[in-house]
Amino acid sequence: MASDRISSGPPPLTARVLIVDDDERNAFAAAEALGVLGHELVVARSGEEALRLLLTQEFAVILLDLHMPGMDGYETARLIREHPRTRNTPIVFVTAVFRDEAHIFQAYTVGAVDVVFKPVDPFILRSKVSILADLHLKTLEVRRQAEEQRILLEENARISEEKLAAEMALRSTRERQDNILKSLPVVFTSRASVHPFGALFVSDSIGPLTGFEANRFVDEPDIGLGRIHPDDVAGVVNCLMKASESGAYACEYRWLCADGQYRTFLDQGVWVPDDEDGVDGQILGTLLDVTDRRHLEEQLTQARKMEAVGQLTGGVAHDFNNLLTVVLGNADILLRRVEDQPRIVKHLAAIRAAAERGQTLTRQLLAFSRRQQLNPRVVDLNALIRDFTPLMRQAVGEGVVIDLDLAAEPLYASVDPTHLETALLNLAVNARDAMENDGRLVIGLSEVDEEGERRASIRIADNGAGMSPEVASRVFEPFYTTKDVGRGSGLGLSQVYGFVAQSGGCVELVSAPGEGAAFTLVLPLTDDLPETAVAGDGAHEVELGHERVLIVEDDPAVLSVCLDMLTGLGYRCEVAADAAGALHRLAGDQSYDLLFSDVVMPGGMNGIELGRRAQALRPDLRVLLTSGYLGEAAQQLDHEFEVIDKPYQRTELGARLRAVLAAKPEPAASTPTKKAKSKVRSA
């Protein structure tokens, strides 16, 4: 009878899964998704009910809703972790509300092993629960095996047939465990507890991750540490050495796989001391490939960095450009008054040059964060590069030879030509510095096809010193530079990056030490043709005016400078500090030819709305707007008015006023066709 009992095998282990959700529909959906796993599913409607169940039953995993009335998921998880009976039970948070990083971090802090967002994909939920349940069942299986082995040892001398049957059952169990290990995306390891921590066992799932079979790690004890990135070896060794003190370890490192690429592994486990029978201790652990996760985290970090720079720059750009308007405007006014005093002219010119550098700095930061105002138009890239090459040759000097390798046919792109020329100039100057003023710079243009889309590839390659991978990974960061102090702001390449990204393209970099560097600007092409060029304003002195202008500006210093500029140009001016004051003047009997207003103003009405209401009162009124920085919300507004950026200078402002006054006034009501006219010209 005993033989029959053993041969029938142990009863199958089952796992209980606790679903905690106050919403009956969510609980039913989770139960339906997990039903095919064959585990026992228990549903609790609140955190209090879940705690009562945990006092009497053992669960393999807890699916816990974060957002519940009364006791929420965070409090429930904290109480579960405080009780000795349930402190090690895996908790998977399920939420549809708390998706931000702070709540996710709080979830892991209170003891969650994973977070799943609603609506939950049934396949993903089943996979996560299946892994945790299997690990639970393996723990129970190990316990039961230990008990069975004890019984078998006691009965071994008496019943040899039962011993043989037990060994066969144990082999079957191990085969089942091996199959489970092979199916999991986790590598299970056992290491020696002394340096070099040679592998005693590695699951077969190591093969797809590293390209090496599991037996290589056992046969070659040095392979584990030997292929870790040199910068990470010391940290890993120190972590494993301390495992005997803390009883556990966790470390992350880069490991050189068979394909020659480094992948990032999360290695964690426990230290098992020597037993009483003299068996050496081991380090048991698991290995997870977190390469893709780390890459995504780096992308997120870069995106947050760009957002932080953008918010900072956007926050100060308006006020800073107002200050620069005052500085540049007063410098221009004083320069005209002291033309016969060279020493004063020299000092004023220095003030003006410094203010212009501040203007450039602000624009570079806005370019990196993709918040600059672009004025795109269709251009022939062949012609733009060819026409701009003489200026680049002047910038790089006679020691650098520039070779052009342009496309055979015209390639048209909708870009801001001024910003594209600035990007080319930045890359050419950087190449000159890398070649130490002596080398060859090749600028090529070709058409490429990316996923069925036509794109232009502008390649700027030099034969300079090249860059290490560490430097190449950071060249687009704002303020990062390898040049000596005073030789660069670290914003040139970040401006290139931001402009190209804002134009719908991307920047690629290929470089290695001693092999030069090649930057490739990839921009979308268009089938549209360039508009017929209109002769621009010459360098002559601006034409004077006599018309009546209403100036609307809330900054007193900027208002004073603007008033001096316009009266000096012959215009008859009146002023208002806000939109309400401007509308009050426009409603009077005084006639006005042009409204010159700031876009961003206090009082709830911006310059665009003021311009439309002004033209509704006076249909013949011309409107010219200005702003230090419009901000994202204002940039997205479609409008029909010309805009001049702050800081502006006297000649430029005068020329724009004449152009607006000479143009036919637009109707007050905006239409979709006017969107093209709302582009801001860079000052």
Phi and psi in degrees as a GROMACS rama.xvg file:
@    title "Ramachandran Plot"
@    xaxis  label "Phi"
@    yaxis  label "Psi"
@TYPE xy
-62.8102  -39.3529  ALA-2
-63.3454  -42.3991  SER-3
-62.5583  -37.3804  ASP-4
-64.7884  -41.2367  ARG-5
-73.0745  -40.7442  ILE-6
-66.3029  -25.0976  SER-7
-69.8485  -15.2948  SER-8
82.6833  157.022  GLY-9
-70.8216  150.867  PRO-10
-63.3419  144.918  PRO-11
-65.0818  141.272  PRO-12
-80.4998  144.265  LEU-13
-124.369  153.451  THR-14
-114.779  144.667  ALA-15
-100.857  137.913  ARG-16
-117.915  123.118  VAL-17
-97.1109  120.619  LEU-18
-105.945  115.851  ILE-19
-111.748  108.46  VAL-20
-157.469  129.58  ASP-21
-76.5759  -16.4023  ASP-22
-91.158  115.992  ASP-23
-61.2589  -33.2014  GLU-24
-68.3253  -41.0991  ARG-25
-66.3382  -40.973  ASN-26
-63.6733  -40.2265  ALA-27
-65.2163  -40.3284  PHE-28
-63.4875  -41.4478  ALA-29
-65.5826  -40.9305  ALA-30
-64.5101  -39.4357  ALA-31
-63.5888  -40.6576  GLU-32
-67.693  -33.3478  ALA-33
-95.8951  -5.45869  LEU-34
-59.7669  -35.3356  GLY-35
-69.1309  -13.8922  VAL-36
-75.0823  -18.5192  LEU-37
83.1561  7.93476  GLY-38
-87.782  161.392  HIS-39
-78.8319  123.039  GLU-40
-106.014  126.281  LEU-41
-121.016  132.426  VAL-42
-111.408  132.206  VAL-43
-119.499  139.522  ALA-44
-91.7065  -5.19472  ARG-45
-157.274  167.815  SER-46
-65.4728  -37.2342  GLY-47
-63.6682  -43.1901  GLU-48
-64.8212  -37.2845  GLU-49
-63.1097  -42.3274  ALA-50
-63.5984  -37.5773  LEU-51
-64.3473  -41.226  ARG-52
-65.5262  -37.9244  LEU-53
-68.867  -19.3318  LEU-54
-72.9427  -23.1376  LEU-55
-118.171  -15.136  THR-56
-129.036  153.142  GLN-57
-104.053  132.218  GLU-58
-120.705  144.456  PHE-59
-76.3145  -34.8801  ALA-60
-156.126  149.536  VAL-61
-119.004  121.107  ILE-62
-94.2992  110.891  LEU-63
-118.205  120.175  LEU-64
-72.6441  134.251  ASP-65
-74.944  -41.4082  LEU-66
-100.463  98.138  HIS-67
-135.809  148.673  MET-68
-68.7921  155.253  PRO-69
74.7867  -117.699  GLY-70
-83.6192  114.588  MET-71
-81.1662  -179.051  ASP-72
-64.1012  -37.6383  GLY-73
-61.4292  -47.8004  TYR-74
-65.5728  -41.1367  GLU-75
-60.5922  -45.5678  THR-76
-63.0172  -40.1284  ALA-77
-61.4371  -42.1149  ARG-78
-68.6655  -36.2403  LEU-79
-62.6808  -42.7335  ILE-80
-70.3416  -24.8574  ARG-81
-77.5501  -23.0951  GLU-82
-85.0316  129.408  HIS-83
-57.4399  -31.7279  PRO-84
-69.0267  -30.7579  ARG-85
-119.881  7.7707  THR-86
-64.7844  -23.5179  ARG-87
-103.575  3.62634  ASN-88
-72.2125  124.124  THR-89
-62.0571  135.432  PRO-90
-117.157  126.075  ILE-91
-113.425  114.153  VAL-92
-76.5585  139.569  PHE-93
-122.571  124.399  VAL-94
-147.083  149.444  THR-95
-117.174  -3.75299  ALA-96
-110.937  -53.1684  VAL-97
-87.3465  87.1017  PHE-98
-105.632  -10.5707  ARG-99
-77.0564  167.476  ASP-100
-63.0559  -37.3962  GLU-101
-62.7097  -44.7071  ALA-102
-68.5829  -38.185  HIS-103
-63.6044  -42.3156  ILE-104
-62.5341  -40.4301  PHE-105
-63.8669  -37.0898  GLN-106
-60.972  -46.2013  ALA-107
-67.7854  -31.1523  TYR-108
-64.9257  -39.2371  THR-109
-82.0576  1.36247  VAL-110
118.097  9.4077  GLY-111
-70.9486  146.049  ALA-112
-97.6977  -15.2855  VAL-113
-162.643  160.795  ASP-114
-131.117  129.873  VAL-115
-121.339  135.655  VAL-116
-99.433  138.51  PHE-117
-81.1559  151.002  LYS-118
-67.7205  136.566  PRO-119
-84.1208  132.382  VAL-120
-71.3002  119.282  ASP-121
-55.0327  -39.9229  PRO-122
-63.2452  -44.8666  PHE-123
-63.8064  -43.4583  ILE-124
-61.8104  -44.8689  LEU-125
-61.2645  -41.5621  ARG-126
-62.5242  -46.1434  SER-127
-64.218  -46.5565  LYS-128
-66.0691  -39.2045  VAL-129
-60.2262  -43.2156  SER-130
-63.3358  -48.0538  ILE-131
-66.2439  -38.0087  LEU-132
-66.8207  -41.4779  ALA-133
-62.1572  -41.3085  ASP-134
-62.432  -39.1772  LEU-135
-63.4734  -44.8755  HIS-136
-64.9018  -35.3574  LEU-137
-64.0585  -38.9195  LYS-138
-61.9142  -45.3672  THR-139
-63.6324  -38.3358  LEU-140
-63.7883  -40.6766  GLU-141
-63.3261  -41.8356  VAL-142
-60.4379  -45.5339  ARG-143
-68.4427  -36.8158  ARG-144
-61.4584  -40.8239  GLN-145
-60.187  -41.6601  ALA-146
-66.3884  -42.0218  GLU-147
-62.5788  -39.8698  GLU-148
-64.5567  -38.3142  GLN-149
-61.2699  -43.1886  ARG-150
-65.9834  -40.1945  ILE-151
-65.2541  -38.9132  LEU-152
-62.8422  -38.6459  LEU-153
-67.1112  -33.8465  GLU-154
-97.3531  -1.64728  GLU-155
-58.4545  -45.5459  ASN-156
-67.0706  -22.0334  ALA-157
-97.6403  -36.528  ARG-158
-131.605  94.1  ILE-159
-68.66  -33.2874  SER-160
-67.7613  -37.1267  GLU-161
-67.5037  -34.0191  GLU-162
-62.3797  -44.3178  LYS-163
-62.9725  -41.7246  LEU-164
-64.1588  -37.4311  ALA-165
-65.7932  -39.4356  ALA-166
-63.9077  -39.4483  GLU-167
-65.4859  -38.8172  MET-168
-65.5601  -38.8845  ALA-169
-65.3812  -40.6507  LEU-170
-61.9745  -42.0091  ARG-171
-62.0623  -39.4626  SER-172
-63.9236  -42.4237  THR-173
-64.8618  -38.5769  ARG-174
-63.4758  -39.2754  GLU-175
-64.0951  -40.7868  ARG-176
-63.8315  -40.6201  GLN-177
-61.147  -41.0135  ASP-178
-64.7605  -37.6112  ASN-179
-65.1022  -44.592  ILE-180
-60.8213  -39.4622  LEU-181
-67.2652  -30.2447  LYS-182
-83.0757  -17.3244  SER-183
-85.6968  146.035  LEU-184
-80.8023  30.0162  PRO-185
-124.155  137.871  VAL-186
-96.9564  125.946  VAL-187
-100.43  134.1  PHE-188
-132.226  156.039  THR-189
-135.827  125.165  SER-190
-118.994  158.104  ARG-191
-67.5723  151.013  ALA-192
-88.4799  4.50197  SER-193
-124.104  155.913  VAL-194
-59.9853  135.432  HIS-195
-92.9879  26.9714  PRO-196
56.4809  49.1215  PHE-197
-61.7248  146.74  GLY-198
-71.6936  132.619  ALA-199
-98.2006  -29.6979  LEU-200
-154.914  138.276  PHE-201
-139.557  128.937  VAL-202
-68.6085  155.992  SER-203
-64.5743  -15.8302  ASP-204
-68.29  -4.88266  SER-205
-69.2667  -27.0087  ILE-206
-57.4181  -56.0523  GLY-207
-60.8642  -28.0498  PRO-208
-76.0805  -42.4145  LEU-209
-110.703  -19.7591  THR-210
86.6699  -0.0259758  GLY-211
-111.42  140.064  PHE-212
-70.395  157.537  GLU-213
-62.0328  -34.967  ALA-214
-66.5661  -23.8986  ASN-215
-61.3635  -37.4963  ARG-216
-71.142  -31.435  PHE-217
-78.7437  -40.6086  VAL-218
-75.4597  -26.9704  ASP-219
-119.86  90.5149  GLU-220
-57.7367  -27.7428  PRO-221
-83.6324  -7.64705  ASP-222
-67.5857  -31.0037  ILE-223
-62.3372  -56.6009  GLY-224
-77.9546  -27.6373  LEU-225
-66.6738  -23.5496  GLY-226
-107.421  7.50657  ARG-227
-73.1565  144.276  ILE-228
-54.1518  134.947  HIS-229
-52.6696  -34.3331  PRO-230
-72.1959  -15.4518  ASP-231
-104.939  -12.2682  ASP-232
-60.2049  -49.7655  VAL-233
-58.2901  -41.9069  ALA-234
-64.9942  -38.7081  GLY-235
-67.3823  -46.6235  VAL-236
-59.8178  -44.4153  VAL-237
-62.5005  -39.3089  ASN-238
-64.0917  -45.2243  CYS-239
-69.0597  -35.4883  LEU-240
-64.0976  -36.0348  MET-241
-79.3225  -8.50577  LYS-242
-61.2033  -33.7349  ALA-243
-67.3337  -24.6785  SER-244
-85.8802  -44.4979  GLU-245
-89.5138  -19.0162  SER-246
85.6585  -7.48149  GLY-247
-152.185  165.946  ALA-248
-151.287  159.157  TYR-249
-158.527  126.769  ALA-250
-149.706  160.758  CYS-251
-130.694  136.011  GLU-252
-154.807  164.146  TYR-253
-96.3993  133.625  ARG-254
-126.111  132.66  TRP-255
-80.2192  111.76  LEU-256
-83.4124  175.869  CYS-257
-64.7202  -25.1193  ALA-258
-82.9398  4.8141  ASP-259
84.568  4.42301  GLY-260
-106.94  144.037  GLN-261
-83.3962  135.446  TYR-262
-121.259  151.368  ARG-263
-97.7934  125.758  THR-264
-115.513  141.913  PHE-265
-102.097  114.128  LEU-266
-113.21  121.131  ASP-267
-148.723  152.323  GLN-268
177.005  -159.394  GLY-269
-131.953  158.974  VAL-270
-101.29  127.367  TRP-271
-107.1  115.948  VAL-272
-72.8461  170.235  PRO-273
-60.2874  143.363  ASP-274
-94.4105  176.68  ASP-275
-67.3201  -21.2355  GLU-276
-86.1528  6.45456  ASP-277
87.3668  7.20896  GLY-278
-74.6545  129.026  VAL-279
-61.13  148.914  ASP-280
-68.9358  163.863  GLY-281
-136.105  164.278  GLN-282
-115.407  111.654  ILE-283
-97.5601  133.111  LEU-284
-155.351  177.718  GLY-285
-127.504  153.123  THR-286
-126.526  125.992  LEU-287
-120.902  138.445  LEU-288
-85.5567  111.912  ASP-289
-113.547  21.5304  VAL-290
-58.8317  -50.9499  THR-291
-63.8853  -38.1118  ASP-292
-65.1486  -42.0423  ARG-293
-64.5971  -38.0839  ARG-294
-63.109  -42.5231  HIS-295
-65.0545  -38.092  LEU-296
-64.8699  -38.0703  GLU-297
-65.1712  -40.6459  GLU-298
-63.2897  -39.7093  GLN-299
-64.9114  -40.7003  LEU-300
-61.4051  -43.5918  THR-301
-63.5615  -41.5532  GLN-302
-64.0972  -40.0163  ALA-303
-67.8443  -36.1196  ARG-304
-63.4099  -43.9176  LYS-305
-63.2144  -40.5631  MET-306
-65.5664  -39.5157  GLU-307
-64.7871  -44.2394  ALA-308
-63.4574  -41.1292  VAL-309
-63.9  -43.4849  GLY-310
-65.3527  -41.7979  GLN-311
-63.3473  -48.8853  LEU-312
-66.4507  -45.0213  THR-313
-61.7067  -33.7737  GLY-314
-67.81  -32.1569  GLY-315
-105.141  -12.6661  VAL-316
-60.4754  -42.9955  ALA-317
-62.3861  -52.011  HIS-318
-67.5031  -38.2172  ASP-319
-65.126  -42.4282  PHE-320
-69.1839  -29.4347  ASN-321
-62.761  -43.4045  ASN-322
-62.4158  -42.7111  LEU-323
-65.8593  -33.6722  LEU-324
-60.7899  -42.3416  THR-325
-65.1473  -44.5172  VAL-326
-64.0561  -51.6232  VAL-327
-65.3026  -40.8195  LEU-328
-63.0323  -47.0767  GLY-329
-67.0239  -35.1554  ASN-330
-62.0857  -44.075  ALA-331
-62.099  -43.5197  ASP-332
-62.1057  -45.3369  ILE-333
-68.0344  -36.3009  LEU-334
-60.548  -37.3252  LEU-335
-70.8085  -26.1716  ARG-336
-87.3015  -19.8225  ARG-337
-123.034  33.5991  VAL-338
-59.19  -23.9058  GLU-339
-94.2036  10.4507  ASP-340
-121.715  90.4253  GLN-341
-56.2297  -40.5353  PRO-342
-63.8932  -43.3795  ARG-343
-68.1682  -39.4806  ILE-344
-58.9371  -40.3018  VAL-345
-61.7282  -44.5596  LYS-346
-67.4354  -40.91  HIS-347
-65.8635  -36.7981  LEU-348
-63.6684  -36.8999  ALA-349
-65.7914  -41.4337  ALA-350
-60.9177  -43.8579  ILE-351
-65.102  -41.4  ARG-352
-64.047  -40.8168  ALA-353
-65.0514  -40.7101  ALA-354
-64.4521  -39.2831  ALA-355
-65.4654  -34.4153  GLU-356
-65.4878  -38.3883  ARG-357
-63.4362  -38.526  GLY-358
-62.1919  -44.2636  GLN-359
-63.4696  -41.1093  THR-360
-60.8482  -45.1518  LEU-361
-61.3047  -42.9954  THR-362
-66.6642  -35.0332  ARG-363
-65.7198  -40.7936  GLN-364
-66.2068  -41.4189  LEU-365
-64.5821  -33.5293  LEU-366
-66.2145  -45.4089  ALA-367
-60.6799  -41.9988  PHE-368
-85.0745  6.21087  SER-369
61.4451  36.5192  ARG-370
-116.961  7.34397  ARG-371
-74.9446  156.612  GLN-372
-89.0584  117.295  GLN-373
-98.8312  154.897  LEU-374
-125.177  73.736  ASN-375
-73.3115  145.751  PRO-376
-150.903  160.327  ARG-377
-72.8552  125.328  VAL-378
-131.724  154.353  VAL-379
-86.418  111.789  ASP-380
-63.1869  -34.7685  LEU-381
-57.1792  -49.8163  ASN-382
-67.9576  -39.6467  ALA-383
-61.7324  -47.3885  LEU-384
-65.5352  -43.1457  ILE-385
-63.3359  -43.279  ARG-386
-71.7222  -27.2445  ASP-387
-88.7791  -12.5469  PHE-388
-59.5617  -41.7306  THR-389
-56.6144  -38.5261  PRO-390
-67.1228  -38.7965  LEU-391
-64.8155  -37.1291  MET-392
-63.1144  -37.982  ARG-393
-65.2714  -38.7122  GLN-394
-69.7367  -37.8735  ALA-395
-86.6298  -16.8923  VAL-396
89.5781  170.636  GLY-397
-71.9719  -21.2799  GLU-398
-74.0825  -15.8463  GLY-399
-106.253  126.396  VAL-400
-94.6089  127.01  VAL-401
-103.651  121.011  ILE-402
-108.319  134.452  ASP-403
-103.329  136.912  LEU-404
-132.665  76.2285  ASP-405
-87.8542  168.281  LEU-406
-72.0256  152.67  ALA-407
-70.8604  -31.8017  ALA-408
-115.495  156.272  GLU-409
-60.5928  139.447  PRO-410
-120.42  120.454  LEU-411
-103.56  134.17  TYR-412
-137.407  148.43  ALA-413
-95.9805  96.7852  SER-414
-140.275  166.629  VAL-415
-81.3565  109.152  ASP-416
-62.1643  -35.1524  PRO-417
-64.3253  -44.2371  THR-418
-70.1676  -33.3495  HIS-419
-66.8316  -41.0993  LEU-420
-63.0498  -39.0824  GLU-421
-62.9577  -40.1337  THR-422
-63.198  -43.705  ALA-423
-63.2427  -39.9501  LEU-424
-66.2355  -41.5051  LEU-425
-60.2677  -43.7451  ASN-426
-67.1508  -38.5732  LEU-427
-66.0259  -41.7114  ALA-428
-67.4868  -39.7685  VAL-429
-62.523  -40.4598  ASN-430
-64.6511  -40.0036  ALA-431
-59.0954  -44.8494  ARG-432
-65.5495  -37.331  ASP-433
-67.6109  -31.5037  ALA-434
-91.0265  1.17826  MET-435
54.8315  45.8491  GLU-436
66.6634  17.41  ASN-437
-150.731  107.343  ASP-438
172.618  -162.722  GLY-439
-126.399  130.428  ARG-440
-115.868  121.509  LEU-441
-109.249  124.227  VAL-442
-113.681  113.386  ILE-443
-115.629  150.542  GLY-444
-134.472  129.19  LEU-445
-150.245  166.7  SER-446
-101.986  135.097  GLU-447
-127.076  158.191  VAL-448
-113.692  118.055  ASP-449
-120.253  107.17  GLU-450
53.5432  43.7853  GLU-451
82.3021  2.50306  GLY-452
-108.45  135.954  GLU-453
-78.8575  129.431  ARG-454
-137.972  153.833  ARG-455
-97.7061  138.982  ALA-456
-115.626  110.329  SER-457
-102.804  112.481  ILE-458
-109.883  125.519  ARG-459
-117.817  106.938  ILE-460
-120.997  137.926  ALA-461
-124.034  166.904  ASP-462
-111.027  40.639  ASN-463
-84.1914  -154.516  GLY-464
-73.7709  -19.0224  ALA-465
76.7319  -178.105  GLY-466
-135.554  149.457  MET-467
-75.5358  160.645  SER-468
-57.069  -36.0638  PRO-469
-65.0483  -43.4061  GLU-470
-68.5453  -43.4972  VAL-471
-60.8927  -31.7273  ALA-472
-73.306  -11.8527  SER-473
-120.215  1.13228  ARG-474
-63.1289  -24.3304  VAL-475
-90.6653  -0.849355  PHE-476
-71.6805  139.507  GLU-477
-66.873  137.96  PRO-478
72.6499  3.53786  PHE-479
-88.4419  126.104  TYR-480
-151.469  147.32  THR-481
-100.028  1.85076  THR-482
-80.5215  162.145  LYS-483
-65.7139  157.797  ASP-484
-57.7816  131.471  VAL-485
93.3453  -8.67881  GLY-486
-101.278  -2.11411  ARG-487
-177.234  147.948  GLY-488
-89.5143  -13.4635  SER-489
79.2751  16.8698  GLY-490
-111.507  -8.77668  LEU-491
-61.9933  -52.2329  GLY-492
-72.0303  -32.3299  LEU-493
-65.6108  -32.9322  SER-494
-67.1688  -41.7334  GLN-495
-59.011  -47.7768  VAL-496
-58.2521  -48.9916  TYR-497
-65.6132  -41.8551  GLY-498
-63.6523  -46.1081  PHE-499
-64.8112  -43.2513  VAL-500
-63.0894  -41.8032  ALA-501
-67.7213  -23.4111  GLN-502
-87.971  6.72874  SER-503
87.6361  14.8507  GLY-504
-118.822  -161.488  GLY-505
-149.717  163.095  CYS-506
-117.262  131.19  VAL-507
-117.364  144.663  GLU-508
-131.288  129.559  LEU-509
-125.878  120.708  VAL-510
-157.556  154.433  SER-511
-153.53  150.907  ALA-512
-56.0602  127.941  PRO-513
81.2067  -1.01322  GLY-514
-119.23  15.2967  GLU-515
73.8425  -170.574  GLY-516
-141.466  145.729  ALA-517
-132.017  113.319  ALA-518
-97.1222  134.397  PHE-519
-122.517  119.778  THR-520
-95.5209  117.079  LEU-521
-104.995  117.479  VAL-522
-125.519  144.864  LEU-523
-69.1771  142.008  PRO-524
-95.2498  162.16  LEU-525
-132.639  154.937  THR-526
-88.9488  -6.05326  ASP-527
-70.2283  155.809  ASP-528
-105.545  152.415  LEU-529
-63.057  147.56  PRO-530
-73.1373  155.75  GLU-531
-63.0674  128.535  THR-532
-65.676  138.269  ALA-533
-108.258  135.015  VAL-534
-57.5657  127.81  ALA-535
-82.7933  176.243  GLY-536
-70.2832  140.315  ASP-537
-81.4006  -174.805  GLY-538
-89.3831  8.35583  ALA-539
-72.802  167.981  HIS-540
-63.3081  140.928  GLU-541
-64.5358  147.437  VAL-542
-70.7829  136.411  GLU-543
-76.1649  161.444  LEU-544
-130.129  172.643  GLY-545
-136.892  -3.77638  HIS-546
-68.8915  165.4  GLU-547
-94.1181  127.74  ARG-548
-121.538  134.753  VAL-549
-101.755  114.38  LEU-550
-96.1561  126.802  ILE-551
-119.35  110.88  VAL-552
-152.006  128.182  GLU-553
-86.2515  -16.0007  ASP-554
-89.6647  115.35  ASP-555
-59.8353  -39.7637  PRO-556
-66.0336  -43.6222  ALA-557
-65.0364  -40.7482  VAL-558
-60.3975  -42.2682  LEU-559
-63.205  -44.8551  SER-560
-63.9252  -45.673  VAL-561
-62.045  -41.3173  CYS-562
-62.7314  -42.2534  LEU-563
-63.261  -41.8924  ASP-564
-61.259  -49.8779  MET-565
-72.2092  -39.0909  LEU-566
-66.4585  -34.3986  THR-567
-65.7375  -24.4443  GLY-568
-89.9791  2.72028  LEU-569
99.5045  -1.77478  GLY-570
-79.5858  148.558  TYR-571
-93.5635  119.021  ARG-572
-119.811  145.463  CYS-573
-130.362  158.28  GLU-574
-128.375  156.278  VAL-575
-145.444  146.454  ALA-576
-90.1746  -14.0631  ALA-577
-156.46  177.915  ASP-578
-65.6482  -37.0145  ALA-579
-62.8265  -43.8122  ALA-580
-64.7144  -37.5511  GLY-581
-65.5357  -44.0509  ALA-582
-65.1891  -34.6594  LEU-583
-62.589  -42.3119  HIS-584
-67.8784  -40.8729  ARG-585
-66.9976  -26.7518  LEU-586
-77.5769  -10.2558  ALA-587
-81.3176  -166.67  GLY-588
-87.0066  -17.4441  ASP-589
-66.585  137.549  GLN-590
-89.9907  149.036  SER-591
-136.445  142.76  TYR-592
-96.1327  -30.4059  ASP-593
-150.201  141.095  LEU-594
-105.489  120.767  LEU-595
-114.414  104.931  PHE-596
-128.999  145.425  SER-597
-69.3376  148.609  ASP-598
-79.3786  -47.6459  VAL-599
-94.0378  114.291  VAL-600
-140.739  155.174  MET-601
-73.9082  167.67  PRO-602
102.196  -0.784076  GLY-603
89.3827  -5.80003  GLY-604
-125.564  124.856  MET-605
-89.7078  177.375  ASN-606
-65.5964  -30.8174  GLY-607
-65.5884  -47.492  ILE-608
-64.1058  -38.1828  GLU-609
-63.0023  -43.1996  LEU-610
-59.6628  -41.2944  GLY-611
-69.2769  -41.7486  ARG-612
-68.3648  -33.9304  ARG-613
-65.6492  -43.1665  ALA-614
-71.2507  -24.7643  GLN-615
-67.5224  -34.9265  ALA-616
-76.1919  -39.505  LEU-617
-133.914  91.6568  ARG-618
-58.4052  -27.1767  PRO-619
-86.7225  -0.611345  ASP-620
-72.6245  129.978  LEU-621
-85.8612  153.352  ARG-622
-132.533  130.071  VAL-623
-128.49  125.8  LEU-624
-104.471  159.876  LEU-625
-145.4  155.215  THR-626
-163.951  146.256  SER-627
-75.7534  -34.9113  GLY-628
-165.876  123.478  TYR-629
-73.6874  -32.2503  LEU-630
84.6538  161.193  GLY-631
-63.9141  -41.4156  GLU-632
-63.3585  -45.7739  ALA-633
-70.0008  -33.1346  ALA-634
-64.4669  -27.4001  GLN-635
-84.1938  -5.61398  GLN-636
-79.4928  129.082  LEU-637
-80.2202  132.9  ASP-638
-153.964  170.378  HIS-639
-108.009  9.77562  GLU-640
-101.879  151.773  PHE-641
-76.2287  145.442  GLU-642
-131.411  136.062  VAL-643
-116.181  132.349  ILE-644
-75.9173  145.554  ASP-645
-87.265  147.137  LYS-646
-80.9257  137.068  PRO-647
-109.876  160.252  TYR-648
-114.727  166.509  GLN-649
-58.477  -49.2697  ARG-650
-65.1979  -40.9245  THR-651
-66.6297  -44.5847  GLU-652
-62.4347  -42.0785  LEU-653
-62.662  -42.1055  GLY-654
-64.4553  -40.9743  ALA-655
-67.5875  -37.2105  ARG-656
-61.8756  -43.9085  LEU-657
-63.8428  -39.57  ARG-658
-64.9153  -41.9769  ALA-659
-69.1406  -40.568  VAL-660
-66.9773  -31.1372  LEU-661
-79.1431  -19.9221  ALA-662
-79.5034  158.768  ALA-663
-72.5434  130.968  LYS-664
-64.1285  142.176  PRO-665
-80.797  150.25  GLU-666
-63.7481  157.178  PRO-667
-68.1196  -39.798  ALA-668
-77.9861  131.436  ALA-669
-82.9992  148.193  SER-670
-129.782  161.912  THR-671
-58.7454  -26.9653  PRO-672
-71.9374  -12.3146  THR-673
-88.208  -1.29893  LYS-674
-59.0976  -37.079  LYS-675
-65.0095  -22.6913  ALA-676
-85.2991  -4.32798  LYS-677
-90.4042  6.68633  SER-678
-68.8024  139.371  LYS-679
-91.7036  126.498  VAL-680
-80.8572  130.532  ARG-681
-71.5726  131.939  SER-682
